[in-house]
Amino acid sequence: MAKVITSEDDLNRVAPPRLPSATQQYDRRYQEQLNNILRLYFAQLNNIIGQLDWDDPVDYLDFKTTEPDAPHAHQTGRVSWDVPDSCLEIDLEYGVVQQVGQEIYARVSNNTGATIPNGTAVGFAGAITDSLRVSPYLADGSSPTVYILGVMTHALPDSGLKGYCTVFGFVRDLDTTGTSYGETWAQGDILYASPSIAGGFTKVKPTAPDNVIIMAAVTTVSATEGVIFVRPTIMAQMYYGNFARTTNYAPAVANTAYAVAFDSTIISNGVSVGTPTSRIVVAQSGLYNITCTLQYSSSNSSTKTAYAWIRKNGTDIAQSSRLVSVSTNGGYQLGVVAEPASLAANDYIEIMVAVTDTAATLAAVGATAFAPGSPAANLTVQQIQQ
C-alpha cells in the first residue's frame, strides 16, 4: 500500500539534525561524531523514502477544508479546496476557477472576428478538432433552438485559442441588474435568451416566432459582481406557418383539380410559400397537422359539390378529400380539409380543389367597419412531432 507523508510527526523525522560546533583544529572524535549524526539522518531519509511506492496510486489526498489564513495565489493547474462552495476547485486558463462537481464546461473556440465577453449566451457555430465553435446567440427564430450551448465564463478573444463555456453552474462577475437590457432584475428571476440582443438575456418570456430558451437564474444582483446559475432548458422547437388567399378563386373547368395559390403569410417559422405559390414548403422533417378552411360562394341556387384535398410532393394523400354541398345563391359556406402528414425536409404540400359546377367559387370578403377581412382560403401547417 502506498503511503504519503502528511503528518508533522513524519516530517519531524526528517528534519535536519543539530550538528556539533566545529573545532578550530582537526579533531578525530568530532569528525566521527559528525559522521554518525549524518549517517543516522540519511538512514532516516532512506527509511521514509522506502515507504513510498511511486508505481502505485495513493489511497487518498487530504486538503485543508478550513479558510486559509491568507488567500492562496491562483495558478493554472492548481487544485485546492473551495471553502464557500465546499468542493475542490481547479485553476484553469484565463483565470477560470472550476468548482468540481458543481460546474460543467464545454471547450469552445471563437472565430467571430471579435472578443466574446464573459457572460455572453452562445450557440453552436461549427466545429474544429476537439472544440465547438460558438458565437453570440440571437433567439429571434433565425437559429434552431437546439443550437444553444451555454454562457461564456470568461472573455474569449478571436485568437484561435480554446476557452470555456458554462453549460451548467455559476457564472460570476456580471452586471445582473438588467439595466443594460432596459429591465430590472431581482434575485430568483428566470432569464431567457434574448430575441433582440445577440448573446443577451431577458426576463420577459419570448413568444413566436422567437425562440423560447430558459438560460439561467439570477442568484446575486450587482452591477459588477452579479452571479447567475446557468442551466439551458431546450424545449422542442416546433415549426409552423399560417397562410391565406385574400382574393377570389374560380375554378375554370368543372370536375377538374386545381391547386390553391396563397398570397399572404400571416406568421411562419420553418414553413414557407414556395414556387409556385400553391406549394407550402417545410424546412425541417416531422409530423405536421395540415388544416385548411375554404370559404365557398355560389352564383345560383342549384346544388353543386365542392371537393378539397391535400397533395404531398405532387401526389394526392389517400382519403384526404372532403366534400361540401354548395347551393345558397350569393351566400357563403365553409369547407374544411384536415390531415396529418409525415414530411421530410423540403417536402411541400398543396391544397387541391374541384367543383362539379363552376358557379361555385372560393370567395374572399374584405374588411368592414365592424369585422376584419375573410380570406377565400386559410391554411395552417403545424409540426406536432419532430
C-alpha positions in Angstrom: 0.0 0.0 0.0 1.4 3.4 -1.0 2.0 6.0 1.8 2.0 9.7 1.7 3.8 11.8 4.4 1.3 14.2 5.7 1.7 14.5 9.5 4.0 16.8 11.4 5.5 13.7 13.2 6.6 12.2 9.9 8.0 15.5 8.7 9.9 15.9 12.0 11.6 12.6 11.5 13.4 14.0 8.5 14.1 17.4 10.0 17.8 18.4 9.7 19.7 17.3 12.8 21.5 19.6 15.2 25.2 19.5 14.3 28.0 19.9 16.9 30.1 23.1 16.8 33.2 22.7 14.6 36.6 22.7 16.3 39.3 25.1 15.2 41.7 22.2 14.5 41.1 18.7 13.2 39.6 16.5 15.9 39.0 12.9 15.1 36.3 12.5 17.7 34.4 15.5 16.3 34.6 14.1 12.8 33.4 10.6 13.9 30.5 12.3 15.8 29.6 14.4 12.8 29.7 11.3 10.5 27.5 9.3 12.9 24.9 12.1 13.0 24.8 12.4 9.2 24.8 8.7 8.8 21.7 8.4 11.1 20.0 11.3 9.3 20.4 9.8 5.9 19.3 6.4 7.1 16.1 8.0 8.3 15.6 9.6 4.9 16.1 6.3 3.2 13.6 4.7 5.6 10.9 7.3 4.9 11.5 7.2 1.1 11.5 3.4 1.2 7.9 3.6 2.5 6.8 5.3 -0.7 5.8 3.2 -3.8 5.9 5.5 -6.8 4.3 3.0 -9.1 1.1 2.6 -7.1 -1.7 5.1 -6.7 -2.3 6.8 -3.4 -5.3 5.8 -1.3 -6.4 9.4 -0.8 -5.3 13.0 -0.6 -6.3 15.3 2.2 -7.0 19.0 1.5 -7.3 21.7 4.2 -11.0 22.4 4.5 -10.9 25.5 6.6 -10.4 29.0 5.4 -6.7 29.7 4.9 -5.0 32.4 6.9 -4.3 34.2 3.7 -5.8 33.6 0.3 -3.6 31.4 -1.9 -2.5 32.5 -5.3 -4.3 31.0 -8.2 -2.2 29.2 -10.8 -3.2 27.2 -13.8 -3.2 23.5 -12.9 -3.5 24.1 -9.2 -6.1 22.1 -7.2 -7.4 23.2 -3.8 -10.4 23.2 -1.5 -13.1 25.8 -2.1 -14.4 26.6 1.4 -17.5 28.7 0.5 -18.7 26.1 -2.1 -17.5 23.0 -0.1 -15.8 21.4 -3.1 -12.5 21.0 -4.9 -11.6 23.8 -7.3 -9.3 23.6 -10.3 -7.4 26.6 -11.6 -7.7 26.8 -15.4 -6.7 29.1 -18.2 -8.0 32.7 -18.4 -8.2 32.9 -14.6 -11.1 30.5 -14.7 -11.7 28.5 -11.4 -13.9 25.5 -11.8 -15.9 24.2 -8.8 -15.6 20.4 -9.3 -19.0 18.7 -9.4 -20.9 22.0 -9.4 -19.9 23.3 -12.8 -19.6 21.8 -16.3 -17.8 23.4 -19.1 -17.7 22.9 -22.8 -14.4 23.5 -24.6 -15.1 26.2 -27.3 -13.3 28.5 -29.8 -14.2 31.8 -31.3 -13.9 32.8 -34.9 -16.4 35.7 -35.0 -13.8 38.3 -35.5 -14.3 39.9 -32.1 -13.9 39.0 -28.4 -16.9 37.3 -26.9 -17.4 38.8 -23.4 -17.8 37.0 -20.2 -21.5 36.2 -19.5 -22.5 36.0 -23.2 -25.1 33.5 -24.2 -23.6 31.5 -27.1 -24.7 28.9 -29.6 -23.2 26.3 -31.9 -21.4 27.9 -34.9 -19.4 25.0 -36.3 -16.6 22.8 -35.0 -12.8 22.3 -35.1 -10.7 19.5 -33.7 -11.6 18.9 -30.0 -13.7 22.1 -29.9 -17.0 23.6 -30.8 -17.1 27.0 -32.4 -19.5 29.4 -30.8 -21.0 32.8 -31.4 -23.4 35.1 -29.5 -26.9 33.5 -29.8 -29.9 35.5 -31.0 -33.2 33.9 -30.2 -35.2 35.6 -33.0 -36.1 32.3 -34.6 -33.3 32.6 -37.2 -31.2 29.9 -35.5 -32.6 26.5 -34.3 -33.3 26.2 -30.6 -31.0 23.1 -30.4 -28.0 25.3 -31.3 -27.9 26.9 -27.9 -24.9 25.8 -25.8 -24.4 27.9 -22.7 -22.8 31.1 -21.3 -19.2 32.1 -21.6 -17.4 32.1 -18.2 -14.7 34.4 -19.3 -13.9 36.8 -22.2 -12.7 34.7 -25.2 -10.8 36.6 -27.9 -10.8 35.6 -31.5 -7.3 34.3 -31.3 -7.6 30.6 -32.3 -7.2 29.6 -28.7 -9.8 27.5 -26.9 -11.8 28.6 -23.9 -14.6 27.6 -21.6 -18.4 27.9 -21.9 -20.5 27.1 -18.8 -23.3 24.6 -19.7 -24.2 24.0 -16.0 -23.2 26.1 -13.0 -22.4 29.6 -11.8 -21.1 32.4 -14.0 -19.8 35.3 -11.9 -18.7 39.0 -12.1 -21.6 40.1 -14.3 -24.0 43.0 -14.4 -27.2 41.4 -13.2 -29.2 44.5 -12.6 -30.9 44.2 -16.0 -30.2 47.9 -16.7 -28.2 47.2 -19.9 -31.3 45.4 -21.3 -33.8 48.1 -20.2 -35.1 45.8 -17.4 -34.9 45.5 -13.6 -33.8 42.1 -12.4 -34.2 40.6 -9.0 -32.8 37.6 -7.2 -34.5 34.5 -8.4 -35.6 35.9 -11.8 -35.5 33.4 -14.7 -33.6 34.7 -17.7 -34.3 33.7 -21.3 -32.0 34.1 -24.4 -32.8 37.5 -25.9 -34.5 37.7 -29.3 -33.3 41.3 -29.8 -29.7 41.4 -28.4 -27.3 38.7 -29.6 -25.7 37.0 -26.6 -28.1 38.8 -24.2 -30.8 37.9 -21.8 -34.3 39.0 -20.9 -36.6 38.1 -18.0 -39.6 38.5 -20.3 -40.6 35.2 -21.9 -40.4 35.5 -25.7 -43.2 34.3 -27.9 -43.5 33.0 -31.5 -41.8 33.4 -33.9 -38.9 33.9 -31.4 -37.1 31.0 -29.6 -38.2 30.3 -26.1 -35.0 29.2 -24.2 -34.6 29.3 -20.5 -30.9 30.1 -19.9 -30.3 30.9 -16.2 -31.5 32.2 -12.9 -30.2 35.3 -11.1 -28.6 34.4 -7.8 -26.8 37.7 -6.9 -27.8 41.1 -8.1 -24.9 43.5 -8.7 -23.7 45.9 -11.3 -20.2 44.3 -11.2 -20.2 41.2 -9.1 -23.5 39.7 -10.1 -23.9 35.9 -10.4 -26.2 33.7 -12.5 -26.8 30.0 -12.4 -26.7 28.6 -15.9 -28.9 25.6 -16.9 -30.1 25.9 -20.5 -33.5 24.3 -21.0 -34.0 23.4 -24.6 -37.7 23.0 -25.4 -38.6 21.1 -28.5 -38.9 23.7 -31.3 -42.0 23.1 -33.4 -42.2 24.7 -36.8 -45.4 26.3 -38.2 -47.0 28.5 -40.8 -50.3 30.3 -41.4 -51.1 31.4 -44.9 -54.1 32.9 -46.7 -55.6 33.6 -50.1 -57.1 37.0 -49.9 -58.6 37.1 -53.3 -61.4 35.2 -55.0 -60.6 32.0 -56.9 -62.9 30.5 -59.5 -62.1 27.0 -60.9 -62.2 27.4 -64.7 -63.5 23.9 -65.6 -65.9 21.7 -63.6 -64.7 18.3 -62.3 -61.0 19.4 -62.7 -58.4 19.6 -59.9 -56.7 22.9 -59.2 -54.1 23.9 -56.7 -55.0 26.9 -54.5 -52.3 29.6 -54.6 -51.7 31.7 -51.4 -50.8 35.3 -51.4 -50.3 36.2 -47.8 -48.1 34.8 -45.0 -49.6 35.6 -41.6 -47.0 34.0 -39.4 -44.4 31.3 -40.0 -41.2 29.7 -38.8 -39.7 26.9 -40.8 -42.7 26.7 -43.2 -42.9 29.0 -46.2 -44.7 29.7 -49.5 -42.7 28.1 -52.3 -42.7 28.3 -56.1 -45.4 28.2 -57.5 -47.2 29.9 -54.6 -49.6 26.9 -54.2 -46.7 25.0 -52.7 -46.1 25.2 -49.0 -42.6 24.0 -48.1 -41.3 22.7 -44.8 -37.6 23.3 -43.9 -37.5 20.5 -41.3 -38.7 16.9 -41.2 -41.5 15.9 -38.9 -45.2 15.1 -38.5 -47.4 18.0 -39.4 -51.0 18.8 -38.9 -52.4 20.4 -42.0 -55.7 22.3 -41.7 -57.3 24.5 -44.4 -60.6 26.4 -44.2 -62.2 27.2 -47.5 -65.0 29.8 -48.0 -67.3 28.9 -50.8 -69.9 31.1 -52.5 -72.4 30.3 -55.3 -73.9 32.4 -58.1 -77.1 30.3 -58.3 -79.2 28.2 -56.0 -78.7 24.8 -57.7 -76.9 22.3 -55.6 -73.3 21.6 -56.5 -70.4 19.8 -54.8 -67.1 21.2 -53.9 -64.1 18.9 -53.2 -60.9 19.7 -51.3 -57.9 17.5 -50.5 -54.2 17.6 -49.9 -51.3 16.7 -52.2 -47.8 15.9 -51.0 -44.9 16.4 -53.4 -47.4 16.3 -56.3 -49.2 13.1 -55.2 -52.6 13.0 -53.6 -52.8 11.9 -50.0 -55.1 9.0 -49.9 -58.5 9.5 -48.2 -57.8 13.2 -47.6 -60.7 14.5 -49.8 -63.5 16.4 -48.0 -66.9 17.3 -49.7 -69.3 20.1 -49.1 -72.6 20.9 -50.9 -73.0 24.5 -52.0 -76.4 25.9 -53.0 -77.2 29.2 -51.4 -77.2 31.9 -54.1 -74.9 34.7 -53.0 -74.3 33.2 -49.6 -71.2 31.6 -48.0 -70.4 28.1 -46.9 -67.3 26.8 -45.2 -65.4 23.6 -46.0 -62.5 22.2 -44.0 -59.8 19.7 -45.0 -57.6 18.4 -42.3 -55.0 15.6 -42.2 -51.7 14.8 -40.5 -48.7 14.2 -42.9 -45.2 13.0 -42.3 -42.9 15.3 -44.2 -39.2 15.2 -44.9 -37.1 18.4 -45.1 -38.0 20.5 -48.2 -41.2 18.5 -48.9 -44.2 20.5 -50.0 -47.9 20.2 -49.7 -50.7 21.7 -51.8 -54.4 22.3 -51.2 -56.4 21.0 -54.2 -60.0 21.9 -55.0 -62.5 20.9 -57.6 -66.2 21.7 -58.2 -69.0 20.0 -60.1 -70.3 23.3 -61.3 -68.2 26.4 -62.0 -70.9 28.6 -60.3 -69.2 27.5 -57.1 -66.1 29.6 -56.3 -63.8 30.4 -53.4 -64.8 33.8 -52.1 -62.8 36.4 -50.2 -64.6 39.2 -48.3 -62.9 42.5 -47.5 -62.9 44.1 -44.0 -65.9 46.1 -42.9 -66.2 48.8 -40.2 -67.1 46.1 -37.7 -65.2 43.0 -38.8 -61.8 42.1 -40.3 -61.4 40.5 -43.8 -62.3 36.9 -44.5 -59.9 35.0 -46.8 -61.0 32.7 -49.5 -58.7 30.0 -48.0 -56.8 29.9 -44.7 -54.1 27.3 -44.3 -52.3 26.3 -41.0 -49.4 23.9 -41.1 -48.2 22.9 -37.6 -45.4 20.5 -36.6 -46.6 18.2 -33.9 -43.7 15.8 -33.7 -40.1 16.3 -34.7 
